[in-house]
Each structure stands twice: as structure tokens, then as C-alpha cells.
Amino acid sequence: MEDNDSTEETPPPLALSRFQVSEEYGFLLPHPLTELPAPYGPWMEISHDLPQLIATHRLRSRVHQMPQLSTGHLRGREELHLAHLVLSFITMGYIWQEGEEGTVKVLPQNLAVPFWEVSQALGLPPILSHADFVLANWRRKNPNGNLDTIISLPGGESLRGFILVTLLVEKAAVPGIKAIVQAIRAILQQDEETLHEALQQLAEAIEDMSKALKRMHDYVDPAVFYAVIRIFLSGWKDNPAMPHGLIYEGISREPVAYSGGSAAQSTVLHAFDELLGIRHSQESTAFLHRMRDYMPPPHRAFVEEIHRAPSLKQHVLSSSDQRLRAAFNRCVSALADFRSCHIAVVTKYITIAAAKAKAERAEPGARAGPSAGKPPSALEAKGTGGSPIFIFLKSVRDSTREGMIRA
């Protein structure tokens, strides 16, 4: 963040660097590593072969043969994030290898202990989250900038498309994240011109996020997403397929429950909601706040800092500048439209796909296991994070619209 002609040594209160937010990449990990140091070869070998190991039902036996490695040789945030990514993907494959009817109650110690230790070091839960699946799971295939994932699961090109389109939504948000900082500083400095400019940039960024999200329809097959991919994002909280949670051997004697990966774990929308003063229903707010526990702690702190900042909405309401009101409403309208786009995606990839899957399940000879494409049924009406998905998404979209300033 550039200095504001200030001689003070402490960074401005909302400097992005304080919260591990990148000027260029936003909440994405700027330069993810693709390989761990040599001692962690056993993890990397398994992680690079996950789709095949799961398809042939050999992942669990490979994990049982894996040595228990010390996490003491991991150095720095990038190595920890790659270790968390690798261990979370192996864990999801291990749990869901045989589909929702063949789950396990215990994660073996040689996987559970290092996963727990790396999670503690990062302040993340020991489960696959948005921070792994998207933020830390990308690389450039070549100097031209073509993107690819680092670690994969069953789902082929549709999984790759799902991850990379979500990544493009995060990347489109970056000017909006910078606009938040600009807007809060402008409020503190009573600079209406800069504030208006920041709100215009925020609205454009949210509109670009919607354009990026619509690319999901071009790259992800609904049948593959629903029948193959989705189960591997599912957690062991509020999931009928794993009602008692999971024992992390060597860590917990009692089962613990964690939510699966969810778009609600993306810091972007939480940050926009806080800036624009959007107030969701009590139930939706409770779920969203729980999802903040799945964000990297510095990103969560960024959202909390925005919450503590002076109210943008109150500032706009008390201003005589009608352009500010129009720009504010454009931001809120763009955010509601983005949430409508998300509902359209969920309708296609979950509701319609679930109806087709239900019909297929009724056909004789349906095979077991996610690699065989037998559609799961436990989360038909729920998101992978465990929320009743349609009630939640529509409630959040409608309460966003209610955040408009009425004339």
C-alpha cells in the first residue's frame, strides 16, 4: 500500500499488507508453491495420484502405508499452505473414497496428526476449505499465464473448471478490495470525491465478479459436479452421511465436526457486506460468522477491521452529495445481482442435477462409490458447508437488496 505522504512509521490502519492481502491477487495466495521439501515426498506422491487412487479404491491402503512425518521441517507460510492443501485433499479422498455409504469414523494417526499440526500453525481447521481448494491451489502452466490447479480430485476437467472459475471470481474482486481501503480512508478524511471514485470501482469489481462466475456454465458439467465432485467438498458437520463427526486419531478420542468447503468461506463477500452495512437474518448471520472460522486468521481480521470502521452507509445518508447515494446503491445492486447469479448456478448444479440424479438412482444396477458416479443423496437440499442452501442463498440475496438507500 502506498504511503499517504505520511511520515509515521506504523502502517495505516487498513493497509492490505497487515492482513496478508495482496495488491495484485487479493485474498489469493500470491505465489503458491507446487512442491514440498524432499522429506515430504510420500505426501506429494499420493496427492499427485489422487484421482487414480480413488477411482481404483486404493487410496485408503496407500494412506495406511504412509510414514508419519514430522511437520517440523516446514518453513514459512507458503510451505504450510501447500502442506495443508495436500493433506486436506488426501483427507477428503480418504473419507469419501467409497461414497457416502462407505465413510470411516477415524482418520488414521499418520494423516491426522500432521494435518492437525499444520492446521494449528495456520489457524485453519483440519478439513478442506476455500482457503485450500481455491486460494492456495493454483499455478501458472506457462509464462503466458495459463492457469492450472496444483492438486486434484476426481472430476477431471469439470473439477479444474470449477476451481479456476472460482479463482477468477476472487481475482476479479481485487480492485473492489482495494476500493474498500480507499473508501474508509476517504470517509476518515471527509474526501467525497475519492469516496465516490472508490464506490464506482467497487461496483465495477462486483459486476466483473458476476461475469467471471457466469463462466462456470462453460467449464463445469452439472452431472459431473453433482455426482462426482460435490461429495469431496462435504464435511462432517450437519451431514447425515457422517452424523457423529470424525475422530482424528492421536489428537481426539471423541469425534469432532467440521463443515465442508463453501463459497461462504470466501472473505470477499464478507468484506463487501461489512463495508456496505448489509444486515442478514439472524440465522444467516450465525452461519456466515461460523464460516469465518474457516478463513486464514489475517483475512478474518481484515473483515473485523472493516466492521469497526466508520459506517459508510451513515456517511452517505448524512452527505448532501447525491452522486454518493447513487454510487452506493449501484454497489448494493451489483452485490444482489452477484448473489442472484450464484443462485442460478446452484439451481443448475445442485437442484436440477439432484432431480436427475434421483431419477438415475431409481434405475436398477446403480453402482456404489463417487468414482463410479453414483450420485450422493445426503446433501440434496444442503450446501457442502451444511446450510439449507436455497433458503440461505435467497435470504442473503434479499437482505442484500434491502440494504439499498431509498429515496
N, C-alpha and C positions, 0 to 999 in steps of 0.2 A: 504494500500500500504506500502511495507516495505521501511524503510529509506535506502538511498544510502550512508551509512557511513557518513551522513551529520549531523552536529551539529546545523544547523539552525532550528529555531522553526517553521517557516512558512512551510507548506507542499509544495512539488514540484509542479510546475505549472499544471501538468496534473494528479495529484493524483485523483483516481476514487472517493474517499470519498467526495471530494469537490463538486461533481456533482450528489450526491445521486445515484451512480452506485456501485453495489455490486461486490466484488471479486468473489463471488460464483454464483450469479444469474444475473449479468449484469444489464440490464435495468428493469428486473422483480422486482416487489416489493418483498423484501426478505421473509417476514413473514406476509402475509396479514391476517387481522382479518376476522373472519367469522360472528361475531355478533356485533351489535352496543349496546351502553348502553341502559338500560331499557326505558328511555324516548322516544326512537325511535322505540319502539315495533310496532307501526302502519305501519311504512315503511317496517320493516323486514317481518311482516306478509304478506303484499301484495307481496313483492319481492319473497318470497319463494313459492308463489302460482301463479306466473305469467303465466306459460303455460296454466294452467287450466282456469284462469280468462279470458285470451284472447280467448281460444277455445270456451268458453261459452258466450262470448261477455259481460262479467260483469266487466271488469277492469275499464272502464270509470266511471261506477256508484260507484265502490269502492273508486276510487280516489276522487270523488266528496264528499264522506262521510268522507274522511281522515281529521284529525285535522291539522291545520297549525302549525308546530312545529318550535321552535326557534333552530337555529344552534349553539347557544351559549354554549351548553353543550358538543360539540365535542372537543376532546383534541388530539392533535398530528397528525402526517401525516397519520398514519395507519387508524385512525377513519375517517379522512376526505376522504381518498381514498375509504373506504368502503361506506361511505355516498354517494360519487359521483357515485360509481358503482351502488348502489341500486337505486338512483334517476334517473340515466341515463337509466337504464333498464326499470323502471316504465314509464319514459317519452316515450321511443320508443314504448313500448306496447300501451300506451295511444294514441299516434299519429296514429299508423298503425293497431289498433285493427280491423278495418273494411276494411283493404286493401287500395290500392291507390285511390280508388274512394270514400272512406268514411273518408277522413282526416278531421282534425279540423284546425281552424285558430288561436285558442287561447289555450295556456297551462294554466290551472287554477292556481290561485294565491297560493293555499296551496301546490302546487307542484313546481310552477315556482320560487317563492321567495327563499325557502331554497336551491333549486338546483342552483340558481344564486349565492347565498351567498357562498355555498361550492365551487363552480367553481372559484369564485373570490379568495377565500382563497388558493386554489391550483394553481392558474394561468392557469387553464384549461377552455375550452369553455363549456357552458351548453348544452352538447349533448354527446351521447355515442361516445367514441373514442377508439383507440387501447390501450390507457393507462388504460381504464376501462375494456374493453372486454377481453383483454389478460393479461396485465401486473399485474393487481390487482385482477384478477378473478380466483384464483387457490388455492387449499388446498390439503393437504395430507389426503387420506381416512384412512390410517393406517400407523403404524411405518415402514412398508416395502417400503413406498414411493409411493404407487399407487396414481395417481393424479385424482382430480375431480374439477369441477367448483364450485363456491360459489353461483352464481345467474344464472338462465337460462331463456330462452325464448322458444317459440315453435320451434320444430325441433328435439327434443329427442336426440337419440344417435349421429345423424349426427351433431347436433349443438355442443354437447360435444366434438366430434372428431375434429371438425373444430377449436374450441378454443384451445384444448390441443395440437394438432399438431402444431398450430401456436406458442404456448408456447414452444414446444420442439425446434422449429427453433430458437427462442430467446435464449434458453438455450445453444444450440449448438454454438451460436455466442460468448459466453463468453470468451473463450481463444483468439478469434480474437480481442475482445475489449481490453483485457489486452495487446495483442501484439501491438496495436496502441500506447499505453503509452510507451511500451518498444522501439518501433521503433523511436518515436520522441525523446526520451532521447538519443538513440544511435546516431541519427543524430547530436544532440547538442554536444555530446561527441566525435564525429568522430570515433565511435566504429563500424567498418564494420562487425566484427564477430557477435556481438549482433544484429545488424540490419538484417543480413542475417537470423539469427535464428528467429527473430520476424516475418519476412516476410514468412518464412516457416510455422510458427504457424498460421499466418493469413490465408494463403492459405488452410491449413488443416481445419481450423474452417469453412471457407466458403464452402468447399466441404462437411463437415458434415451437414451444414445447408441444402444443396441440398438433402442429403439423408433423413433428417428429413422431408422436405417439400413433398417428394415423398410418405410419409406415408398417406398423405391426401387421396390418391386413395383407401386406405384400410379402412378408417374410416368414409368417408363422401359420402352419396348418392347424386349424382348430381341433381336428380329430387327434393329431399327434400331441398337441398341448394338453388336451384333456385326458387322454387315455395313457400317455407315456410320461410326459414331463411333470405334470402337476403334483403327482404323489411325492416326488423327490424334494419338493419345496415344503411339504407338510411337516408340521411339528408334532409334539406330544403334549400339547395343552389344548383343551376344548376340541379334541379329536376323538370321535367314537372308536376309531381303529386302534387307539392307544390310550384308553381311558385312565390308566393308572400312572402314566408318565414313563420315565426311563431311569434305571439305576446306572450311574456312572461308577463302574467297579473300581475300587481303590480310592474313591472320592466320597461317595454317598451310599449308605446302606439302605436308605429309603429312596423310592423313586422321586425324581424331580420333573417338573413340567415346563417346557419352553414352547413358545409359539413359533410357527414356521415362518419362512420368508414372506414378506408382504410389501406392497408398494407403500403402505402406511409407515414403513420404516425409513422411507426417504426423507432426509432432512429438509429438502427443498420446500415442500408444501407446508410443513410446519412453520418454516421461516416466513413464508408469504402470509399465512394465516395470522401469525403474531403481528407482523407489520401492519396489515390491513384491519386488524381488530376483529377478525371473523370469530364469532362465538357459536360453537356447535352444541348439540344437545348434550345433556349430562352423560348419557350412555356412550355416545360417540366420543366425547371428550375423554372419558375414562379409558376407552380402548386406545385412542391416539396417544395419550400420555404414557400408557403402558408400552406402546411401540417405541417410545423414545429410549427405553432401556436397551433397545437393540441397535442404537446408533453408536458410533465411536464417541466417547465422552466429550471430546472438544467440540464436536458438531452439536451435541445436545446443549452444551454450554452456550454456543452461539445463539441457539433458539431462545434460551432463557435470558440472554443479554438483550435480545430484541424485545422480549416481553417486558423487561424492566425499563426500556427506553420510553421517552415521552410519547404519548398517544398521537399517531399520525391522524387518525380519524378526528379526534378532538381538535387538532390543529387546523385541519381542513374545514371543519364546521365553524370554527371561530374566525376563519380568514374571509376577507371580502373578495378574494380572487376567485371568480367563477371558473377559471381555467383549471384551478386545483381540484375543484369538485368534479369537473368533467374527467380529468385525468385519473382521479381516484376511482371513480365509477367504472372507467374503462378497465382498470386493473381488476376490480372485483368481478366485472362481467367476463373478462378473459379467464379468470380463475374458475368461475362457474362453468364456462364453456369447456375448459380443460377437463373438469370433473364429469361433464356430460359425455365427452369423448371417451373417458375411462369407462363409464357405464356402458357405452356402445361396444367397447372391446370386451368387457366382461360378459355382456349379453351373448356375443358371438362365441367366445372361447369357453364359457362355462355353462350358461343357461341352455343355449341351443345345443351345444356339444353334449351336455349332460342328458338332454332328452334323447338324442341319437344314441348315446352310449347305453342308456337304459333299455332302449329297443334292442340293441345288439346283445346286451346281457341276457335278454329273454330268449335269445336264439340258442338251440341246443349245441353243445360242443364248445362253448366259450372257454378259452384256456386261462390258466392262472398266471399271475406274475406280471409286473409292469412291463418287462421287456417283451412279453408276448402281446402287449397292447390290450390287456383286459382292463376295461375302464374301472377306476375306483368308485365306490359309492358313498364312503363315509363322509365326504365333504361336499356332497352335491349342492347344498344350499349355503355352504360356508366358504370363506376365503381361506387361503393357506395359513393366514395368521390366526384363524379360528373365529373370525367375526361372521355374523349372519350377513352375507356380503351385499345383497341388494338393499336391504333395509338400511344398512350402514352407508353405502355409497350415495343413495338418494337423499338420505337425511343430511349428509355432509354437503352435497351439491346444493340442496335447498337452503340450508343455513348460510352457505356462501352468498347466494343471491340476496338473502335478507340483509347482508352487510352493505348493500348499496345505500348511498345517501340520497334520500328522497327530496325532491324539490319542495 
